[in-house]
Every structure is written in structure tokens, then in C-alpha cells.
């Protein structure tokens, strides 16, 4: 997965969802009458995956996020294999903006630019793990040269939006990793 291309998609989708344009301009994002809940740190929602065999290789803030959205990015690698997991968690000031962002990401990943997945792969609809209030999932239409697919799962619950990408064998559905990752993120989300 190419982080620069993914960051560009995420930045464009975030600007549109928050009422700005895809050039990164913002507008006031809290709808009238929507209460903002107390503090919730995105980094606190990043799951541990050691028991699944995935080691954390990188963690920090999402570099493309601006404004009052708290974010966390975590990359994991399964030792001795090409399998990997990428988790992006966003905490919005209110549920309304979180839902707009979820919808923007769900649309943006329907047909991502070729650089996002590293090849000119096409996404098709996939079954989502039954986690969170809203969810949308995609899988690459064809396996890569190593026989792997990329699953992209986009979730929203309350003020939290999570984007999870799993690179795993195309012989299965990736649920053995996809579902526990989502459950761990949302087990701590209000």
C-alpha cells in the first residue's frame, strides 16, 4: 500500500466530509444542536495484535489529518510473511461529522487510484465483519502476484471512524484477522 497516495485520498475525503473542498480548506464542522462528548484519544483505540502474530512496526498520528480530528495510525507486519495490517482511527468532535467522514471514505475506496494498493487493483464489495454501527468493506478483485488480497474495512460508531486494511491470502476471507481487529478498536469506543 502506498502511504502517500492513501494520505491524499484520506485528506480529500476529510475535507469534503467536513464541508471544505478537496483542496484542503475547512469550514465549521459541528452541526447545530449536536453535543460534543468528552475527550477520547484515537491512540487509545489502536489494538494490540501480538496474539494474532502481528508485530507493530509503526505508530503515530495520521499525517494527512488537519483540524480538530484526533487520529492514530498503526502498521503491523506478520513476521516471516508478506501479511500486514494497517489501522487508521479518527475521533471526531461529534457523531454527525463522523458519519459524513465514514460515507466519504466508503465512496473514496470504492474506486481508489492505482497508487493506493500498489498496483492497478480494483476493489469489489466484500462482506463486512459485524462490528460497529456502520460498516463498508471492499476486497481487491484479483489476488496480487503472491496470491494475496487486500481487504479494506471502513467502520463508524459514535464519534469514531476506523479504516482497517488487511493484506492476507486470497484463499480465505481474512475474517480471522479483520474481525478481531475491528472488535478490539470498538470495544473501547463509546
N, C-alpha and C positions, 0 to 999 in steps of 0.2 A: 504494500500500500504506500503510496506517495504522500507524505505528510503535507508538503506544500500545496498540492492540488486539493487535498482534503480540507486543509485550512481555508483555502479560497472558497470552496463550496460552503463551509460552515459559516464563514464571515458573511457571505452574500445572503444566505438563508437567515442568519440572525438579524441583519439589517432590515430585510423585508418584513420579518415577523415583528420587529419592534417598531414598525411604522416608518422606517427610513427607506432609502433606496439601496440598490446593490453596490453603490459606490462607498458605502460605509457611513452615510450620515444617519443620525439618530433623531428620534423625536421622543416626547414624553411617553413612557411605556405603561403606566399604571392606569387602567380604566377607572373611571369614576365609580365610587361605591365598592371597590374591591379592597379588602383589608390586606395589608402586608403582614405576614406572620413573622415571628421572631427569627433569630439567627439560626441558620443551618448551613454547615460548611460542606461544600462539594467534596473536599478531600476526605471527609469522614465517611462518605458513601462509597469510596473506592474499595472494592473487595480484595480479600486475600485469596489467592488461588493455589497456594503451595500444595494443598492436599489433592488437587487435581493434576499436579505435575507441572504447573506453570510458574515460572520464576519472574518476579517483577524486574524489568530491565530499565524502565524509565518512568518517572512520575513527576508531575508538576502541574502548573496552570496551563490551560488551553491558550496557546499563543495568539489565536485569532480573535479572542473574545474581548469586547470593549464594553464600557458602561457598567451598570450595577448588577451584572450577572456574575455569580460566583461559579468558577469552573475548576475541573480537575481532569487530568489526562493521565492514563496509565497504560503502559505497554508491557506485555508478558510474552515469554517465549517458553515453549516446551523443550527442555534440554534434549539434544540429540535428534531433533526432528525439525521440520520446517513449520510445524504448527505454532500458531500465535493467537493472541487475543489483544484487542485494543479497546479500551473503555474510556469514554468521554462522558462526564457528568456535569450537568448545568443546574444551578439552583437560581430560579428567577424570583423577583420580588413578589410576584403574585401568580396564581394559577392561570389567569387569563392569558398572560404573556407566555407562560409555559405551554399552554395548549396551542397558541399560534406558532410557537417555535417547533413543537412536535410536528404540526401539519407542514411547515416549511421543509423540515428535514425529510419527512416522509415523501414529499414530492421531489426534493432535490436528489434523493438516492434512487428514485425510480429509473432515471437515465443519467448516471454520473458520467463526467468526462473520462476519457480513457486513462488519464494520469492517476486517478484516484485508486484504482485497483491494480495499477502497474502494467496493465495491458489494455487492449481494446475490448474488455469483457463487458457483457451486457447483463443487467440484473433482471430477474424474473421474480414474481411473487413467491413467497415461501410461508409455510406455517410458522406462526409465532409461538414462542413459549407463553403459556397463560400466566403472565405476570404483569402487574400494573394496570391502571385504568384504561390507557390507550396503548396500542402496540401496532407496529407495522414491520414486516420482515421481507427481506429480499435474499436471493442467493444468485451467484453468478450462473449464467445459463449453461456454461460449459466448464469442465474442470481445466485447470492450468496444465502445463506440460508435466507436472509432477503428480497429477491426479488429485489435486486439491480444489476445493471451492471456497469462496468467501461468503459467509452469511453476514448480513447487516440487519441488526435488530434495533428499532427505534421505539423507545418507551416514554410514557408520561404518566406521572402520578403526582397529583397536587402541584407543587411548585417545581418539581424535579423532572428534568428530561435527561434520558441516558441514551447514548448511542454506543452499541457494542458490535464490534466486528470480530468474527472468528474465522481463522484460516484452518481448515481441517480436511480430512479425507472426504472426497466426493462420494465414497461408498455408503456413507450414512447421512444423517440429517443434522449432525452437530449438536443435537439436543443434550448430550451428556455434558457438554461444556456450556452451551448457550443458556440453558435453563438455570443451572446453579449460579452463573454469573449474575443474571438478572435478579434472581431471588435474593442474593446477598446484597445487591445495591439497594433494592426496595424494602428489605427487611428493616433497614434503619431510616428510611424516608417516611415522613408523616403522611 
